[in-house]
Amino acid sequence: MTTNKSATTAPAPALVTGPGVQVVAALLRRGDNLVLVQEQRDGKEMWSIPGGGVERGELLAEALVREVKEETGLNLTAVGQLAYLVNTTTNRYPSTVVLTFDCTEWDGEIAVHDPDGKVTGAVLLPLDEAKSVLSSSTARRPEIEPLLDYLDSLSAGRVWSYRDDLPIECQRPGTGPGRWERDL
């Protein structure tokens, strides 16, 4: 008589379902000055540019205007060109797409009104000083590296890819086979 024993196998990893995360960010530039926001995230204080998650039913431009107003008090009067796109995936935030827009048309006075209470300050700094502050920020690599690259070159359309905060090898179009980066 044979006994049918069921094989013991490890369960397959659970697939991540549902939509990824959409985030918008604004490079609020005025001449050679840039607006930065100071945030509290995961118990750390850091500097970055204003931005945040796109809410269900919101268009990207609507989310950008809302986030700029909440985090800086400034009124974004026109959404500028798409500066660059960052695609990241981590266990905490799988399949995240961050679209950063270069915005020069805004008015108002800086005054933080963040309903989440994460943004604690906002300032308009000369570009060199802003780049120095960003270089020493504790923000994640996918937030700072593409931003500093863009501020150095002002070359729009680059796509950056990161898995668990490590970059996927990227180069400008036409510089090598099998590269992920491409112009938008």
N, C-alpha and C positions, 0 to 999 in steps of 0.2 A: 504494500500500500504506500502510495506516495502522498506526502503532505505538501500542500501548496503554500510556500512561505512567501510573503510579500517582500520584495527587495526594499532595503532601507536606503533611501537616497536623500540627499539634501534637497530641500525645496528650492525651486528656481527663484532667483531674486525678484522681488516685486517690481513691476514696471511702474515708472512714474507716469501718472495719467493726468489729464487736465491740461489747461493751457500753461505756457511758460509765463514769465514775468516780463512786462513791458515797463521800461523806465525812460523818462525824458530828462534831459539836463540842459542848462542854458549857460553859454559863455556870454556873460553880460559885459560887453566891452564898451568903453567910452574913450576914444583916442588910444593912448598908451596906458590905460587903466583897466582893471578887471575887478569884478565883484566876487568876493569869496564869502562862504558861510562857514561858521564854526558849529560843529555838531557834537552831540554825545551819542556814541554808538557802542554797544557792547561794553559799557563801562569806560570807554576811551574818549578823549577829546581829540577831534581831528578837524582839518580844514579841507574844503572841497568847493565845488561850484554848486549853485542851487539846482535842485531837481528831485524827482521822486517818482513813485509808481503811478501808472496810468490806471484810473479807476474804471470799473466795468461800465461800458456805454460811453466812455469819454473818447474824444478824438485826441490825437497826439498834441495838436496845437492848443486845445482846451486844457489839457493836463499841464502843458508847459506854462501857460499863462497863470493857472491856478497855483502851481508850485512856486513860481517866481514871486507871486504876490504873498503867499504864506511865509516863505522863507526869507524874503528881503523887504517886503512892503512896496516894492517897485511895480509899476504898471508896464507890462510888456505890450508895446503898441504894434509890433510886427514880429512874427517869427522869422528869424534869419535862415540862411542856408544850412543844410545839414553839414556839419563839420566832419563828423566821423561816427562810426557805429562800433559798439563793442558787444560781442557775443560771449557770454560766460555760462558755465555750468558748474554748480557745486551741489553737495547734498542738500544744503539749506535752501538754495535758490536754483533749481534746475532750469535750464533753457531760458536764461535771461538775455534780453536784448535791450541795450541802452543806446538811445539815439541822442546825440549831443548836437545842439544847434548853436550857431554863431549869431548872437543877437546884439545889434547896436542901437535898435530903436526902442527906447524905454524912457520913462520919466518917473517922477515922484521922489520921495525921501526914503532912505533906508530905515526900516522899522520892522523887526521880526514879529510875525503873527502866526507862528507854527502851531497848529492845533495838536500836533503829536508831542510838542514840547522837546523835540530832539535838537532843533536848531536854536542855539543860544546867542548867536551874534552874526552880524553881516558887516562887511567893510568894502570900500572901494580903495584898491591899492594900485600904486604904479606897477606896471607889468613885471619889471625885474624883481620887485619885492614880493609880488604875488607868486612868481615862479619859485622864489626861494622858500616861501612859506609852504607851497605845495610840495616841494622836494623833501621837506622834513615832516610832512604830514604822515600820520599813522593810518590814513585811509588805505584801502586795499590797492594792490598793484594795478588791477584793471581800471581803477578810477584815475590814478595819477599818471601812469606811463603814457597812455594815449593823449591825455590832456596836455602834458608837457611837450610831447612831440608836436602836437598841433600848434601850440603857442610858439614853438620855435620855427615852424615852417609855414603855417597858415595854408597848408595844402589840404584841401577838402577831399572827402570821399574814401578815406581809408577804412578798411574793416579790420578790427582786431579780434582775435579769438583766444580765449583762455579756458582751461579746464583746471578746476581747483586752484585758481589764481596763478597757474603757470601758463606762460604763453605757448600757443601753438606756433611753430616756426612760420613766420610770415615775411614776405618781402614785397616790394612794389611790383606791379604788373610787369611782365616781360623780363624779370631778372632771374628766372629759374623755373624749371618744371615742377609741377606738383605743389605749388605754393597756394596757401589759403587766401592771402590778402588779394583784394581786387578793388578797383574803383567802383563807386556806386553809380 
